Amino acid sequence: MAMNLHLSPEATMRLPKIMYGTAWKKERTVSLVTDAVLKGFWAIDTACQPKHYREDLVGAALLSLQSNHGVKREDLFLQTKFTSIDGQDRTKPLPYDPQTSITQQILTSFQTSLRNLHTTFIDSYILHSPMRTVPETIEAWKVLIKLQDQKKVGLIGLSNTYDVGLLKTLERECGRGVQVIQNRWYQGNDWDKEVVKYCRQRGIMYQSFWTLSGSPTLLSHPDLRSIAKSSKKTEAQVIFKLAQLNGVVPISGTTSELHMKEDVAVEYLELLPGNTEQVQAVQELLF
């Protein structure tokens, strides 16, 4: 289903099928982001949250890629997040003054992200989680809508939310719904099936994280192994491919150059026709 979005011209670029995640990379962020892009990733996920991300070093990698490898800003899809004070580490420099209004916190954090990433436009801007209350989340969502209307961001979204009711409330109360969801998609939450279904029905981009590390027994599923063996691909590649075929955009945070290459290649992977029954069995498990 095509997305019914309010996009600026910059955001009409091809939407990603896989993204590189920069959480927990710390001082290795520059080298890993550089490697990921040179291996074929062109969509980068980060956050203005010093607790888990070095957004500033993502920006340093982008400068290096442009000056040393000719990779232009417009060649990339950049996604970052506003993280509420509940998700911040107060011992680290905060990207905003938590004593100000939610609206001002988001606007200040957004400007911090623009400086960190050396850009004037964010392709996808996300609330890292719902706020403490629904009214506060509505206030925050209206700020994102305003940034989109000002053509400062392309897509707007929400992460770490597993309540379809909240998604419906935002659309009803604000007149514009969520366009991107980024959630844990793994065995422990039964593959977030309710939210995934809602996203597929509404044309919302669903981004998944913690899929491989959070689902160790899935990698040993006999049908999955059979598909991987006959297709001559890894089990991880098959999972990512089935995700893509069903409208899920995997976020890969691998630090392995080999796995970077394998992950990017998933978009062009074809599962052999002889695996129809096994593919159906795994898809029924995941969706």
N, C-alpha and C positions, 0 to 999 in steps of 0.2 A: 504494500500500500504506500502510495506517495505521501510524503509529509505535507501537511497544510500549515506552512510556517510563514512567519513574518521575517523574511531574510533580507539583509542588505546584499548588494551585488557581490561583495567579497565572499559571502557565505554560500554562493550558488555553485562553488567548486564541487567536485566529486566528493561525496561523503565517504569517510574511511570505512574499511571493512575490518581493520585491526588497528590498535593504537599501542604506542609504547608508553608504559607507566613508569614514572620517575620517583615513586615513593621509596623512602629508605635507602636511597643511593648515596646520600651524604656527599663526601668530598669526591666521590667517583662520578658524580652527576655529569660533569662536562665530558669526560671521556666516553661514558656509556651512551649519552644522548647522541654524541657525535658518531659513535660506532653504529648505533641503531639507525640513524638517518642514512648513513653511507651504505648500510646493508639493505635499505629499502623501505624502512618505516618513514612515513611522511606525516603522521598524526601523533602528536605528543600530548600527554596528559600530565598536569602538575597541579599545584595548589599553593595559595599564599598562606602556608602553614609551616613555619620553621620547625615545628615539632617533628614532622615526618618528611618534609620536602625541602629541597634547596631550589626554589623557584629562580633565585638570582643566578644560580649556576646553570640552570636550563637556559636562561638568557645569554650567559657567557658562551654556552655551546652554540647557540644560534648565531652569535656574532662570529665565532670561529668558523662555522660552516659556511657563512656567507663570504668571509674574507679569504679563507683558505681552500674552499671547495666549490664556490660559486652557487651555493644553495640559497636562493632568495627567500625572503619572508613569505611572499605570495605562493611559494611552492609547498608551504607547510600548513597544516591544520593544527592550531594551538588551542588547547583547552586548559583552563585553570578554574580555581574555585574560591569562593568566599567561605572561610571557616569561622564559625561563631566562637565566642570566647570559651565556651565549654569544650571546644576541640583544640584550643591553643595551650601552649606551655608558657605560663606567665614568667618563667625564668629566662625565656628567650625574647628577643625584640619583637614586640607585637606590631602587626601591620596597620593598626588603627588604635584609637583611644576607646577602650571599652566603656567609658563613662558617657560617651555620646550616644545619640539615638541609633537604632538599628539602621535606619536609612543612611546616616552619616558614616557609620562603620563600614557599610558595604561600599559606598562611594570612595572612601579613603582607601580601603583595601584594593578596590579596582585600580585606582591610580598607582598604588604600589606595584600591582601586577604589571601594569603597562610599563613602568620604569624597569622592573626586574627583567621583563621579556623584550625590552627595547622595541616596542611596537605601539601602534596607535589603535589596533583593532584585535579583538579576541574572537576567534571563530566559534568558540563554545564556552559559555560562562555558567557555572553551576554553584548552587548552594550546597556546601559540603554535607549538610544534613538539615532536616527541618529544625526550626527554632524551638524554643522551649514550649511555646504555646501556638495554637493555630492562628490567633490574631497576629502574633509576631511573625509567623511564617508568611502570612498574607502580606504584611507590610514589606517583608524582604522580597517577596515575589514581585510586588509592584515596582520595586526599585529595578529589578532585572528587566522587567517589561519596558521601563523608561529608558534604560541603557540600550535596549534593542531598538526602540523607536528612534533613538538618537543615532542609530547606525554605528554604535561603538562595539556591539557584539553581534554575532550571527545567531547562533542557537542559544537558548536558555534552558537550564535544567536543574535537576535535584538529585542528590546522591544519598545513599543510606536511608531510603524510605521504602517500607514494605507494606504500606497502607494505601490501597487503591482509593479508599474514601477520601484521603487527603488530596490525592491528585485530582479527583473530581471536584473537591471543594475549591481548590485554587482556580480551576477553569471557571467554575460557576461564579465565584466572588470577584475574580479579577478580569474575566472576559478573555483570558488567554491562558491556555494550559501548558503543561510541561512538554518540552520538545525533546529532552534528553533525560534518561534515567541511568544512573550508574550505581549498580548494586552488587553485593555478593551473589554470585550464581554458582551454587555448589550443593553437595549432598546434604549438608547440615540444615538448609532451609527448603529442602525438597525442590530445589531449582527455581525458587521464587516464582512458581508457576502462575499465580494470580496476577502479579505485576507484569510478567512477561506477556501473558495473554492480553492484558489491557493495552500494553504498548503495541502489540501486533495489530490489534483492532483499531487503534488510534493513529497508527503511523508514527509512533514515537521511537526514537533511536534508543535501544536498550544496550548499555555497555556493561560487560561482565568483568568482575575481578574475583580473585581467590578461587578460581575454577579448578585449576590443577592442584595447587597446594592444599586446597580444602576438600579434595575428593580423591583420596589415595586409592580407594578400592575400585573407583571407576576405571582407572588405568589398567586394571587387571580383569575387567569384564570380558568374558570369552567372546562375545560378539564383537566388541570393540577390537580385541586383539586379532580376530579373524579378518576384519576389514583392513586393519593396518598391515597385516601380513600380505594379503592378496594385492593391496594397493601399493605395497613397498614404501609405506610411509610410517611415521611414528604414531603411537597412540595419541599423543598430544595434538599432532596435526589433524588427526581424524576428528577429535573433539572440537577443535577450533573450526574445522570445515563444517561440521554439522551445526555448530552454533551460527555460522554465517548463513548457511542455507535456510535457517529459521529466523533470521532477522536479529541475531545477537552479535554485537561487536565485541570481540574479546580484547581485553587489555593485557598485554604481555609485559612483564617487568624483568625478563630474563637478563642475566649479565653475561651469558654465553654467546659468543659471536656465531657459533654453529646454530644455536637455537634461534637467534635473530633471523638468520637466513631461512631456516625451516618455517618459522612463524610467518614471515612475509610471503613465502611460497604458497601458503595455504589458500590464498585467494584464487590461485590458478590451478589448484589441485582438482582432479576429477576422480571421484570414487567409481570403481569398476562396477558395471551393471550387474555382475554376478553376485554382488553383495546386497541385493535388494532386501532380503529378509532380515539380514543382520542390521542393516541401516535402519529399517523400520523399528526393530526391537530397541535399538539404542535411542532413537528419536522418541519413542513412546516413554522411555525412562526419563528423558530430559525434559520433554514438553508435555 
